[in-house]
Amino acid sequence: MFDFLPETLRLSLFPELLSWWGLAPFFFRLVIAFVSVKEGLAIRRSPHRLLKIVAYGEIITAIFILLGFQTQLSALVLAFLSFSFLLLQKQIRPLTPAEKHYRLLHISICLSLLFLGPGFWSIDLPL
């Protein structure tokens, strides 16, 4: 497809780093877990019952993701919870564009974990 480019431009710049493939999902797990726990703790004070359920679900799945336990299933559940929060919060008050983008980024990291797997230092065994 890119045959017009010289071969030296198509090679990986740092091929040694490719052996550390599991670090990206590990960093995703750390970030999404800490952000989700923080969000869940903030949301659980809401007077709305459904938002409280979403908050506790976020906290539990975030702990699972942090430990690397059932990472792909937990990431799928967390993406669903984050999307549910987006819809529920929209009914309560209008979301700012920054809040919408934040939630979409949250969902995209969860879906990345769904496809990438747990990475290094997890309870799940990568197959």
C-alpha positions as CSV (number, residue, x, y, z in Angstrom):
1,M,0.0,0.0,0.0
2,F,2.8,2.4,0.9
3,D,5.3,1.1,-1.6
4,F,6.2,4.6,-2.7
5,L,7.9,5.1,0.6
6,P,11.5,3.9,1.1
7,E,11.7,0.8,3.3
8,T,13.7,2.7,6.0
9,L,10.8,5.0,6.6
10,R,8.4,2.1,7.1
11,L,10.4,0.4,9.8
12,S,9.5,0.8,13.5
13,L,11.5,3.5,15.1
14,F,12.1,1.6,18.3
15,P,11.8,-2.1,17.6
16,E,13.1,-3.1,21.0
17,L,10.0,-1.7,22.6
18,L,7.7,-4.1,20.7
19,S,8.7,-6.8,23.2
20,W,7.1,-4.8,25.9
21,W,3.6,-5.1,24.3
22,G,1.9,-5.7,27.6
23,L,2.8,-2.3,29.1
24,A,0.1,-0.4,27.2
25,P,-2.8,-2.5,28.5
26,F,-1.3,-2.4,32.0
27,F,-1.1,1.5,31.9
28,F,-4.7,1.5,30.5
29,R,-5.7,-0.7,33.4
30,L,-4.1,1.6,36.0
31,V,-5.6,4.8,34.6
32,I,-9.1,3.5,34.0
33,A,-9.2,1.9,37.5
34,F,-8.1,5.0,39.4
35,V,-10.4,7.3,37.4
36,S,-13.4,5.0,37.7
37,V,-13.0,4.6,41.5
38,K,-12.7,8.4,41.8
39,E,-15.8,8.9,39.6
40,G,-17.7,6.1,41.4
41,L,-17.0,7.6,44.8
42,A,-18.2,11.0,43.6
43,I,-21.3,9.7,41.9
44,R,-22.5,7.5,44.8
45,R,-23.5,10.6,46.7
46,S,-26.1,11.3,44.1
47,P,-29.7,11.2,45.3
48,H,-30.7,9.2,42.1
49,R,-31.0,5.5,42.7
50,L,-29.9,4.4,39.3
51,L,-26.8,6.6,39.5
52,K,-25.9,5.0,42.8
53,I,-26.1,1.5,41.2
54,V,-23.9,2.7,38.3
55,A,-21.4,4.2,40.9
56,Y,-21.0,1.0,42.8
57,G,-20.8,-1.0,39.6
58,E,-18.0,1.3,38.5
59,I,-16.1,0.9,41.7
60,I,-16.3,-2.9,41.7
61,T,-15.4,-3.3,38.0
62,A,-12.6,-0.8,38.5
63,I,-11.1,-2.9,41.2
64,F,-11.4,-6.0,39.0
65,I,-9.6,-4.2,36.2
66,L,-6.9,-2.9,38.5
67,L,-6.1,-6.5,39.7
68,G,-6.4,-7.8,36.1
69,F,-9.1,-10.2,37.1
70,Q,-11.6,-11.0,34.3
71,T,-10.3,-7.9,32.6
72,Q,-12.1,-8.2,29.3
73,L,-15.5,-8.9,30.9
74,S,-14.9,-6.1,33.4
75,A,-13.9,-3.7,30.7
76,L,-17.0,-4.5,28.7
77,V,-19.2,-4.0,31.9
78,L,-17.4,-0.7,32.7
79,A,-17.9,0.6,29.2
80,F,-21.6,-0.2,29.5
81,L,-21.8,1.5,32.9
82,S,-20.0,4.5,31.6
83,F,-22.4,4.7,28.6
84,S,-25.3,4.3,31.0
85,F,-24.0,7.1,33.2
86,L,-23.7,9.3,30.1
87,L,-27.4,8.7,29.3
88,L,-28.6,9.0,32.9
89,Q,-26.7,12.2,33.6
90,K,-28.0,13.7,30.3
91,Q,-31.6,13.3,31.7
92,I,-30.7,15.0,35.0
93,R,-28.8,17.9,33.6
94,P,-27.2,18.8,30.3
95,L,-23.6,17.7,30.0
96,T,-20.9,20.0,28.9
97,P,-18.9,19.0,25.8
98,A,-15.9,18.3,28.0
99,E,-17.9,15.9,30.1
100,K,-19.1,14.1,27.0
101,H,-15.6,13.8,25.6
102,Y,-14.3,12.6,28.9
103,R,-16.9,9.8,29.0
104,L,-16.2,8.8,25.4
105,L,-12.5,8.6,26.2
106,H,-13.4,6.5,29.2
107,I,-15.5,4.1,27.0
108,S,-12.8,3.9,24.3
109,I,-10.1,2.9,26.9
110,C,-12.5,0.2,28.2
111,L,-13.1,-1.1,24.6
112,S,-9.3,-1.0,24.0
113,L,-8.9,-3.3,27.1
114,L,-11.6,-5.5,25.7
115,F,-9.5,-6.2,22.6
116,L,-6.0,-5.9,24.0
117,G,-6.5,-8.1,27.1
118,P,-5.0,-7.6,30.5
119,G,-1.3,-7.0,29.7
120,F,1.5,-7.5,32.2
121,W,1.0,-8.0,35.9
122,S,-2.5,-9.4,36.0
123,I,-4.4,-12.3,37.4
124,D,-5.7,-13.2,34.0
125,L,-3.4,-15.3,31.8
126,P,-3.0,-13.8,28.3
127,L,-3.6,-16.4,25.7
